[in-house]
Amino acid sequence: MFSYLLKLLPLFLLSMVKFVVGVPAAKVAFDLNFIELLTFSTTAGIAGVATFLFLGKWIFKGWDVLRTRFFPPKTAKKRKKFSRNSRLMVKIIRKYGLPGIAFITPTIISIPVGTMLAEGLYKHEPRKVFLYLSASVILWALIFSTALSFF
């Protein structure tokens, strides 16, 4: 049992970060049934949301320290350009708010990016962010588990 869980760990960590890739990979690699896949994907997604919501500041602060140590910043700063993706994100944020961010987080953008974006925009409401993102993960886990198990 323990060795089975140990084999699932890399896919669990992958699903915490990139939900769309990790869940189908777990289905293919371990041939999980509907209930196992739903439990796996829900647990991994919510663990990813919790990790990046409550520990994200420290994770990214440490990443910045490592990045600046090994890749020092250049002296001349370039003007930031808006890309098609960043414009789309601004439209979604303005039109749909937190529910829109939560809906696209597990699929279109990754869980860390969506969680940090939602946390940055709704700093004073971490419980609300956690609930919306968790509900979105549960919805997408149900959709993926159903599609991968029955179709």
N, CA and C atoms as an extended XYZ file, in Angstrom:
453
Properties=species:S:1:pos:R:3:atomname:S:1:resname:S:1:resid:I:1 pbc="F F F"
N         0.825       -1.199        0.000 N   MET     1
C         0.000        0.000        0.000 CA  MET     1
C         0.870        1.264        0.000 C   MET     1
N         1.913        1.242        0.872 N   PHE     2
C         2.774        2.412        0.965 CA  PHE     2
C         3.540        2.637       -0.328 C   PHE     2
N         4.014        1.560       -0.944 N   SER     3
C         4.757        1.712       -2.199 CA  SER     3
C         3.848        2.224       -3.316 C   SER     3
N         2.572        1.832       -3.288 N   TYR     4
C         1.602        2.330       -4.270 CA  TYR     4
C         1.414        3.839       -4.116 C   TYR     4
N         1.280        4.303       -2.878 N   LEU     5
C         1.128        5.738       -2.624 CA  LEU     5
C         2.398        6.495       -2.991 C   LEU     5
N         3.535        5.869       -2.762 N   LEU     6
C         4.805        6.496       -3.119 CA  LEU     6
C         4.947        6.645       -4.630 C   LEU     6
N         4.421        5.689       -5.377 N   LYS     7
C         4.435        5.779       -6.838 CA  LYS     7
C         3.476        6.860       -7.336 C   LYS     7
N         2.390        7.091       -6.595 N   LEU     8
C         1.420        8.122       -6.967 CA  LEU     8
C         1.905        9.534       -6.643 C   LEU     8
N         2.871        9.658       -5.747 N   LEU     9
C         3.322       10.971       -5.273 CA  LEU     9
C         3.769       11.927       -6.380 C   LEU     9
N         4.592       11.510       -7.348 N   PRO    10
C         4.978       12.463       -8.403 CA  PRO    10
C         3.785       12.987       -9.205 C   PRO    10
N         2.819       12.118       -9.477 N   LEU    11
C         1.628       12.572      -10.203 CA  LEU    11
C         0.742       13.448       -9.331 C   LEU    11
N         0.745       13.187       -8.029 N   PHE    12
C         0.005       14.041       -7.096 CA  PHE    12
C         0.600       15.451       -7.101 C   PHE    12
N         1.925       15.539       -7.025 N   LEU    13
C         2.588       16.841       -7.047 CA  LEU    13
C         2.386       17.540       -8.387 C   LEU    13
N         2.420       16.788       -9.476 N   LEU    14
C         2.152       17.357      -10.790 CA  LEU    14
C         0.723       17.881      -10.872 C   LEU    14
N        -0.231       17.143      -10.312 N   SER    15
C        -1.630       17.570      -10.336 CA  SER    15
C        -1.865       18.801       -9.466 C   SER    15
N        -1.043       18.974       -8.436 N   MET    16
C        -1.151       20.178       -7.609 CA  MET    16
C        -0.780       21.419       -8.407 C   MET    16
N         0.107       21.259       -9.374 N   VAL    17
C         0.593       22.401      -10.145 CA  VAL    17
C        -0.122       22.506      -11.484 C   VAL    17
N        -0.155       21.436      -12.231 N   LYS    18
C        -0.765       21.438      -13.561 CA  LYS    18
C        -1.841       20.358      -13.596 C   LYS    18
N        -3.024       20.737      -13.195 N   PHE    19
C        -4.169       19.850      -13.014 CA  PHE    19
C        -4.524       19.107      -14.293 C   PHE    19
N        -4.518       19.811      -15.410 N   VAL    20
C        -4.945       19.247      -16.689 CA  VAL    20
C        -4.012       18.130      -17.148 C   VAL    20
N        -2.759       18.183      -16.760 N   VAL    21
C        -1.788       17.169      -17.171 CA  VAL    21
C        -1.747       16.015      -16.172 C   VAL    21
N        -1.770       16.326      -14.896 N   GLY    22
C        -1.600       15.312      -13.863 CA  GLY    22
C        -2.744       14.334      -13.738 C   GLY    22
N        -3.967       14.791      -13.874 N   VAL    23
C        -5.127       13.914      -13.706 CA  VAL    23
C        -5.203       12.865      -14.821 C   VAL    23
N        -5.124       13.245      -16.101 N   PRO    24
C        -5.121       12.194      -17.135 CA  PRO    24
C        -3.908       11.265      -17.032 C   PRO    24
N        -2.763       11.800      -16.621 N   ALA    25
C        -1.565       10.962      -16.467 CA  ALA    25
C        -1.782        9.920      -15.370 C   ALA    25
N        -2.444       10.303      -14.293 N   ALA    26
C        -2.730        9.352      -13.216 CA  ALA    26
C        -3.697        8.278      -13.693 C   ALA    26
N        -4.672        8.667      -14.494 N   LYS    27
C        -5.625        7.695      -15.038 CA  LYS    27
C        -4.913        6.688      -15.932 C   LYS    27
N        -4.040        7.171      -16.797 N   VAL    28
C        -3.338        6.285      -17.727 CA  VAL    28
C        -2.320        5.416      -16.985 C   VAL    28
N        -1.561        6.008      -16.089 N   ALA    29
C        -0.476        5.278      -15.428 CA  ALA    29
C        -0.986        4.220      -14.451 C   ALA    29
N        -2.067        4.505      -13.736 N   PHE    30
C        -2.521        3.595      -12.685 CA  PHE    30
C        -3.901        2.998      -12.937 C   PHE    30
N        -4.528        3.346      -14.042 N   ASP    31
C        -5.854        2.837      -14.403 CA  ASP    31
C        -6.825        2.941      -13.223 C   ASP    31
N        -6.941        4.154      -12.692 N   LEU    32
C        -7.819        4.390      -11.555 CA  LEU    32
C        -9.280        4.355      -12.006 C   LEU    32
N       -10.157        3.856      -11.136 N   ASN    33
C       -11.585        3.883      -11.461 CA  ASN    33
C       -12.144        5.275      -11.154 C   ASN    33
N       -13.427        5.470      -11.381 N   PHE    34
C       -14.037        6.797      -11.247 CA  PHE    34
C       -13.844        7.382       -9.848 C   PHE    34
N       -14.168        6.614       -8.826 N   ILE    35
C       -14.080        7.117       -7.442 CA  ILE    35
C       -12.629        7.413       -7.064 C   ILE    35
N       -11.712        6.525       -7.426 N   GLU    36
C       -10.298        6.754       -7.111 CA  GLU    36
C        -9.768        7.987       -7.833 C   GLU    36
N       -10.143        8.129       -9.100 N   LEU    37
C        -9.677        9.285       -9.869 CA  LEU    37
C       -10.275       10.580       -9.337 C   LEU    37
N       -11.551       10.549       -8.980 N   LEU    38
C       -12.195       11.738       -8.414 CA  LEU    38
C       -11.551       12.117       -7.085 C   LEU    38
N       -11.294       11.138       -6.246 N   THR    39
C       -10.643       11.403       -4.957 CA  THR    39
C        -9.225       11.937       -5.152 C   THR    39
N        -8.483       11.297       -6.040 N   PHE    40
C        -7.109       11.724       -6.321 CA  PHE    40
C        -7.074       13.151       -6.841 C   PHE    40
N        -7.891       13.443       -7.856 N   SER    41
C        -7.835       14.766       -8.483 CA  SER    41
C        -8.347       15.866       -7.548 C   SER    41
N        -9.387       15.578       -6.802 N   THR    42
C        -9.908       16.575       -5.860 CA  THR    42
C        -8.891       16.871       -4.763 C   THR    42
N        -8.318       15.818       -4.206 N   THR    43
C        -7.334       15.997       -3.140 CA  THR    43
C        -6.104       16.752       -3.637 C   THR    43
N        -5.606       16.378       -4.805 N   ALA    44
C        -4.422       17.045       -5.347 CA  ALA    44
C        -4.705       18.514       -5.660 C   ALA    44
N        -5.842       18.797       -6.271 N   GLY    45
C        -6.177       20.177       -6.621 CA  GLY    45
C        -6.352       21.061       -5.403 C   GLY    45
N        -7.081       20.567       -4.416 N   ILE    46
C        -7.303       21.366       -3.207 CA  ILE    46
C        -6.005       21.514       -2.419 C   ILE    46
N        -5.175       20.484       -2.412 N   ALA    47
C        -3.863       20.608       -1.756 CA  ALA    47
C        -3.013       21.663       -2.457 C   ALA    47
N        -3.087       21.721       -3.776 N   GLY    48
C        -2.360       22.753       -4.519 CA  GLY    48
C        -2.863       24.144       -4.201 C   GLY    48
N        -4.182       24.302       -4.148 N   VAL    49
C        -4.758       25.607       -3.802 CA  VAL    49
C        -4.327       26.018       -2.402 C   VAL    49
N        -4.430       25.109       -1.442 N   ALA    50
C        -4.054       25.429       -0.061 CA  ALA    50
C        -2.570       25.762        0.044 C   ALA    50
N        -1.745       24.978       -0.628 N   THR    51
C        -0.297       25.217       -0.571 CA  THR    51
C         0.059       26.585       -1.116 C   THR    51
N        -0.448       26.902       -2.294 N   PHE    52
C        -0.057       28.159       -2.916 CA  PHE    52
C        -0.796       29.355       -2.339 C   PHE    52
N        -1.936       29.145       -1.709 N   LEU    53
C        -2.642       30.258       -1.081 CA  LEU    53
C        -1.984       30.639        0.244 C   LEU    53
N        -1.664       29.647        1.050 N   PHE    54
C        -1.160       29.938        2.387 CA  PHE    54
C         0.362       29.959        2.490 C   PHE    54
N         1.050       29.293        1.575 N   LEU    55
C         2.511       29.289        1.602 CA  LEU    55
C         3.118       29.973        0.379 C   LEU    55
N         2.297       30.469       -0.506 N   GLY    56
C         2.755       31.032       -1.769 CA  GLY    56
C         3.699       32.205       -1.627 C   GLY    56
N         3.444       33.060       -0.655 N   LYS    57
C         4.310       34.227       -0.462 CA  LYS    57
C         5.739       33.795       -0.154 C   LYS    57
N         5.870       32.811        0.740 N   TRP    58
C         7.199       32.340        1.109 CA  TRP    58
C         7.855       31.572       -0.033 C   TRP    58
N         7.071       30.803       -0.760 N   ILE    59
C         7.622       30.040       -1.883 CA  ILE    59
C         8.181       30.992       -2.937 C   ILE    59
N         7.399       31.999       -3.302 N   PHE    60
C         7.852       32.915       -4.343 CA  PHE    60
C         8.932       33.865       -3.857 C   PHE    60
N         8.957       34.176       -2.571 N   LYS    61
C        10.037       34.999       -2.027 CA  LYS    61
C        11.350       34.226       -2.097 C   LYS    61
N        11.314       32.951       -1.744 N   GLY    62
C        12.503       32.107       -1.852 CA  GLY    62
C        12.944       31.932       -3.295 C   GLY    62
N        11.970       31.813       -4.196 N   TRP    63
C        12.289       31.693       -5.619 CA  TRP    63
C        12.978       32.961       -6.118 C   TRP    63
N        12.512       34.126       -5.684 N   ASP    64
C        13.136       35.386       -6.088 CA  ASP    64
C        14.570       35.484       -5.579 C   ASP    64
N        14.804       35.021       -4.357 N   VAL    65
C        16.159       35.039       -3.815 CA  VAL    65
C        17.071       34.147       -4.653 C   VAL    65
N        16.619       32.947       -4.960 N   LEU    66
C        17.426       32.041       -5.791 CA  LEU    66
C        17.646       32.603       -7.183 C   LEU    66
N        16.596       33.167       -7.759 N   ARG    67
C        16.703       33.699       -9.118 CA  ARG    67
C        17.683       34.857       -9.183 C   ARG    67
N        17.610       35.767       -8.219 N   THR    68
C        18.528       36.915       -8.236 CA  THR    68
C        19.956       36.491       -7.900 C   THR    68
N        20.126       35.413       -7.144 N   ARG    69
C        21.469       34.937       -6.828 CA  ARG    69
C        22.146       34.346       -8.057 C   ARG    69
N        21.420       33.558       -8.810 N   PHE    70
C        22.020       32.886       -9.961 CA  PHE    70
C        21.850       33.653      -11.267 C   PHE    70
N        20.859       34.489      -11.354 N   PHE    71
C        20.625       35.299      -12.552 CA  PHE    71
C        20.396       36.745      -12.113 C   PHE    71
N        21.465       37.513      -11.923 N   PRO    72
C        21.295       38.888      -11.446 CA  PRO    72
C        20.462       39.713      -12.424 C   PRO    72
N        19.657       40.643      -11.885 N   PRO    73
C        18.811       41.450      -12.763 CA  PRO    73
C        19.651       42.372      -13.646 C   PRO    73
N        19.167       42.586      -14.832 N   LYS    74
C        19.849       43.489      -15.763 CA  LYS    74
C        19.583       44.922      -15.330 C   LYS    74
N        20.505       45.800      -15.649 N   THR    75
C        20.389       47.181      -15.175 CA  THR    75
C        19.280       47.950      -15.891 C   THR    75
N        19.178       47.787      -17.179 N   ALA    76
C        18.152       48.517      -17.921 CA  ALA    76
C        16.841       47.742      -17.872 C   ALA    76
N        15.799       48.407      -17.428 N   LYS    77
C        14.496       47.758      -17.359 CA  LYS    77
C        13.750       47.979      -18.652 C   LYS    77
N        13.188       46.900      -19.153 N   LYS    78
C        12.410       46.997      -20.377 CA  LYS    78
C        10.975       47.367      -20.034 C   LYS    78
N        10.360       48.067      -20.927 N   ARG    79
C         8.965       48.430      -20.751 CA  ARG    79
C         8.118       47.181      -20.933 C   ARG    79
N         7.205       46.958      -20.017 N   LYS    80
C         6.372       45.773      -20.102 CA  LYS    80
C         5.353       45.948      -21.218 C   LYS    80
N         5.212       44.902      -21.995 N   LYS    81
C         4.233       44.908      -23.069 CA  LYS    81
C         3.077       44.006      -22.679 C   LYS    81
N         1.903       44.423      -23.058 N   PHE    82
C         0.744       43.596      -22.789 CA  PHE    82
C         0.610       42.564      -23.889 C   PHE    82
N         0.455       41.347      -23.480 N   SER    83
C         0.280       40.268      -24.445 CA  SER    83
C        -1.211       39.977      -24.587 C   SER    83
N        -1.512       39.112      -25.513 N   ARG    84
C        -2.899       38.715      -25.729 CA  ARG    84
C        -3.457       38.026      -24.478 C   ARG    84
N        -2.612       37.198      -23.845 N   ASN    85
C        -3.046       36.490      -22.641 CA  ASN    85
C        -3.296       37.435      -21.470 C   ASN    85
N        -2.430       38.419      -21.299 N   SER    86
C        -2.621       39.346      -20.177 CA  SER    86
C        -3.857       40.207      -20.393 C   SER    86
N        -4.135       40.574      -21.619 N   ARG    87
C        -5.357       41.334      -21.897 CA  ARG    87
C        -6.596       40.496      -21.630 C   ARG    87
N        -6.533       39.217      -21.985 N   LEU    88
C        -7.642       38.305      -21.724 CA  LEU    88
C        -7.877       38.169      -20.227 C   LEU    88
N        -6.799       38.062      -19.453 N   MET    89
C        -6.925       37.955      -17.998 CA  MET    89
C        -7.575       39.200      -17.407 C   MET    89
N        -7.198       40.372      -17.892 N   VAL    90
C        -7.790       41.613      -17.397 CA  VAL    90
C        -9.286       41.653      -17.713 C   VAL    90
N        -9.667       41.216      -18.898 N   LYS    91
C       -11.089       41.172      -19.263 CA  LYS    91
C       -11.866       40.229      -18.347 C   LYS    91
N       -11.294       39.061      -18.100 N   ILE    92
C       -11.975       38.086      -17.240 CA  ILE    92
C       -12.101       38.622      -15.819 C   ILE    92
N       -11.035       39.228      -15.313 N   ILE    93
C       -11.067       39.768      -13.952 CA  ILE    93
C       -12.114       40.864      -13.834 C   ILE    93
N       -12.148       41.765      -14.797 N   ARG    94
C       -13.106       42.877      -14.726 CA  ARG    94
C       -14.546       42.417      -14.912 C   ARG    94
N       -14.751       41.446      -15.788 N   LYS    95
C       -16.113       41.026      -16.104 CA  LYS    95
C       -16.671       40.009      -15.109 C   LYS    95
N       -15.828       39.036      -14.696 N   TYR    96
C       -16.332       37.936      -13.879 CA  TYR    96
C       -15.790       37.894      -12.456 C   TYR    96
N       -14.727       38.622      -12.158 N   GLY    97
C       -14.178       38.676      -10.810 CA  GLY    97
C       -13.615       37.351      -10.334 C   GLY    97
N       -13.757       37.101       -9.045 N   LEU    98
C       -13.223       35.888       -8.435 CA  LEU    98
C       -13.843       34.613       -9.009 C   LEU    98
N       -15.151       34.554       -9.268 N   PRO    99
C       -15.689       33.330       -9.881 CA  PRO    99
C       -15.066       33.026      -11.246 C   PRO    99
N       -14.776       34.032      -12.030 N   GLY   100
C       -14.141       33.825      -13.328 CA  GLY   100
C       -12.726       33.308      -13.192 C   GLY   100
N       -11.974       33.890      -12.265 N   ILE   101
C       -10.614       33.420      -12.020 CA  ILE   101
C       -10.643       31.971      -11.545 C   ILE   101
N       -11.551       31.676      -10.621 N   ALA   102
C       -11.648       30.319      -10.080 CA  ALA   102
C       -12.018       29.318      -11.166 C   ALA   102
N       -12.893       29.694      -12.069 N   PHE   103
C       -13.344       28.770      -13.105 CA  PHE   103
C       -12.222       28.386      -14.067 C   PHE   103
N       -11.376       29.346      -14.422 N   ILE   104
C       -10.319       29.042      -15.397 CA  ILE   104
C        -9.017       28.559      -14.756 C   ILE   104
N        -8.915       28.633      -13.437 N   THR   105
C        -7.654       28.284      -12.781 CA  THR   105
C        -7.197       26.845      -13.014 C   THR   105
N        -7.987       25.813      -12.772 N   PRO   106
C        -7.441       24.459      -12.948 CA  PRO   106
C        -7.149       24.078      -14.399 C   PRO   106
N        -7.814       24.724      -15.345 N   THR   107
C        -7.687       24.272      -16.729 CA  THR   107
C        -6.809       25.177      -17.582 C   THR   107
N        -7.175       26.420      -17.727 N   ILE   108
C        -6.490       27.318      -18.657 CA  ILE   108
C        -5.188       27.849      -18.068 C   ILE   108
N        -5.259       28.375      -16.863 N   ILE   109
C        -4.037       28.785      -16.176 CA  ILE   109
C        -3.783       27.748      -15.091 C   ILE   109
N        -2.585       27.643      -14.619 N   SER   110
C        -2.274       26.607      -13.633 CA  SER   110
C        -2.753       27.022      -12.240 C   SER   110
N        -2.800       26.052      -11.352 N   ILE   111
C        -3.263       26.302       -9.992 CA  ILE   111
C        -2.383       27.324       -9.269 C   ILE   111
N        -1.052       27.256       -9.351 N   PRO   112
C        -0.253       28.287       -8.662 CA  PRO   112
C        -0.506       29.692       -9.192 C   PRO   112
N        -0.585       29.845      -10.508 N   VAL   113
C        -0.791       31.172      -11.097 CA  VAL   113
C        -2.169       31.710      -10.723 C   VAL   113
N        -3.193       30.899      -10.869 N   GLY   114
C        -4.546       31.334      -10.540 CA  GLY   114
C        -4.720       31.646       -9.073 C   GLY   114
N        -4.107       30.825       -8.226 N   THR   115
C        -4.212       31.049       -6.781 CA  THR   115
C        -3.504       32.332       -6.375 C   THR   115
N        -2.306       32.542       -6.892 N   MET   116
C        -1.580       33.763       -6.547 CA  MET   116
C        -2.267       35.001       -7.118 C   MET   116
N        -2.849       34.885       -8.294 N   LEU   117
C        -3.591       35.993       -8.888 CA  LEU   117
C        -4.810       36.340       -8.036 C   LEU   117
N        -5.571       35.327       -7.663 N   ALA   118
C        -6.756       35.557       -6.835 CA  ALA   118
C        -6.368       36.089       -5.457 C   ALA   118
N        -5.302       35.554       -4.902 N   GLU   119
C        -4.852       36.012       -3.592 CA  GLU   119
C        -4.379       37.455       -3.649 C   GLU   119
N        -3.730       37.815       -4.729 N   GLY   120
C        -3.263       39.191       -4.877 CA  GLY   120
C        -4.403       40.181       -5.050 C   GLY   120
N        -5.448       39.771       -5.735 N   LEU   121
C        -6.584       40.673       -5.969 CA  LEU   121
C        -7.560       40.710       -4.797 C   LEU   121
N        -7.632       39.619       -4.048 N   TYR   122
C        -8.570       39.524       -2.926 CA  TYR   122
C        -7.806       39.184       -1.651 C   TYR   122
N        -6.853       40.051       -1.294 N   LYS   123
C        -5.966       39.818       -0.148 CA  LYS   123
C        -6.706       39.673        1.170 C   LYS   123
N        -7.759       40.418        1.344 N   HIS   124
C        -8.438       40.453        2.636 CA  HIS   124
C        -9.514       39.385        2.758 C   HIS   124
N        -9.621       38.510        1.750 N   GLU   125
C       -10.641       37.474        1.787 CA  GLU   125
C       -10.057       36.101        1.443 C   GLU   125
N        -9.076       35.619        2.208 N   PRO   126
C        -8.454       34.337        1.853 CA  PRO   126
C        -9.412       33.150        1.941 C   PRO   126
N       -10.357       33.191        2.865 N   ARG   127
C       -11.331       32.098        2.958 CA  ARG   127
C       -12.208       32.033        1.719 C   ARG   127
N       -12.623       33.199        1.270 N   LYS   128
C       -13.458       33.264        0.070 CA  LYS   128
C       -12.682       32.752       -1.152 C   LYS   128
N       -11.433       33.149       -1.268 N   VAL   129
C       -10.583       32.681       -2.365 CA  VAL   129
C       -10.449       31.164       -2.294 C   VAL   129
N       -10.178       30.639       -1.106 N   PHE   130
C       -10.028       29.196       -0.938 CA  PHE   130
C       -11.307       28.454       -1.300 C   PHE   130
N       -12.454       28.967       -0.871 N   LEU   131
C       -13.726       28.300       -1.172 CA  LEU   131
C       -14.030       28.306       -2.667 C   LEU   131
N       -13.844       29.438       -3.322 N   TYR   132
C       -14.126       29.526       -4.759 CA  TYR   132
C       -13.184       28.615       -5.556 C   TYR   132
N       -11.906       28.666       -5.234 N   LEU   133
C       -10.947       27.837       -5.968 CA  LEU   133
C       -11.160       26.355       -5.688 C   LEU   133
N       -11.504       26.011       -4.460 N   SER   134
C       -11.781       24.607       -4.134 CA  SER   134
C       -13.030       24.112       -4.856 C   SER   134
N       -14.060       24.942       -4.907 N   ALA   135
C       -15.277       24.554       -5.632 CA  ALA   135
C       -14.978       24.356       -7.112 C   ALA   135
N       -14.135       25.197       -7.663 N   SER   136
C       -13.755       25.056       -9.059 CA  SER   136
C       -12.963       23.775       -9.291 C   SER   136
N       -12.060       23.449       -8.386 N   VAL   137
C       -11.280       22.212       -8.498 CA  VAL   137
C       -12.214       21.005       -8.433 C   VAL   137
N       -13.176       21.031       -7.528 N   ILE   138
C       -14.129       19.924       -7.409 CA  ILE   138
C       -14.943       19.777       -8.688 C   ILE   138
N       -15.400       20.894       -9.241 N   LEU   139
C       -16.158       20.852      -10.492 CA  LEU   139
C       -15.333       20.248      -11.620 C   LEU   139
N       -14.109       20.739      -11.802 N   TRP   140
C       -13.263       20.231      -12.876 CA  TRP   140
C       -12.820       18.795      -12.620 C   TRP   140
N       -12.616       18.425      -11.366 N   ALA   141
C       -12.276       17.037      -11.050 CA  ALA   141
C       -13.430       16.114      -11.419 C   ALA   141
N       -14.645       16.548      -11.156 N   LEU   142
C       -15.823       15.763      -11.529 CA  LEU   142
C       -15.936       15.631      -13.043 C   LEU   142
N       -15.694       16.722      -13.747 N   ILE   143
C       -15.757       16.691      -15.222 CA  ILE   143
C       -14.676       15.775      -15.786 C   ILE   143
N       -13.430       15.948      -15.325 N   PHE   144
C       -12.328       15.119      -15.835 CA  PHE   144
C       -12.515       13.647      -15.477 C   PHE   144
N       -12.909       13.378      -14.242 N   SER   145
C       -13.086       11.985      -13.815 CA  SER   145
C       -14.186       11.304      -14.618 C   SER   145
N       -15.266       12.010      -14.852 N   THR   146
C       -16.356       11.455      -15.645 CA  THR   146
C       -15.904       11.202      -17.088 C   THR   146
N       -15.265       12.190      -17.676 N   ALA   147
C       -14.832       12.057      -19.069 CA  ALA   147
C       -13.792       10.948      -19.241 C   ALA   147
N       -12.838       10.874      -18.317 N   LEU   148
C       -11.783        9.872      -18.435 CA  LEU   148
C       -12.243        8.465      -18.074 C   LEU   148
N       -13.246        8.345      -17.225 N   SER   149
C       -13.707        7.023      -16.800 CA  SER   149
C       -14.776        6.427      -17.691 C   SER   149
N       -15.615        7.280      -18.260 N   PHE   150
C       -16.773        6.752      -18.974 CA  PHE   150
C       -16.756        7.002      -20.481 C   PHE   150
N       -15.830        7.812      -20.959 N   PHE   151
C       -15.825        8.105      -22.411 CA  PHE   151
C       -14.513        7.725      -23.047 C   PHE   151
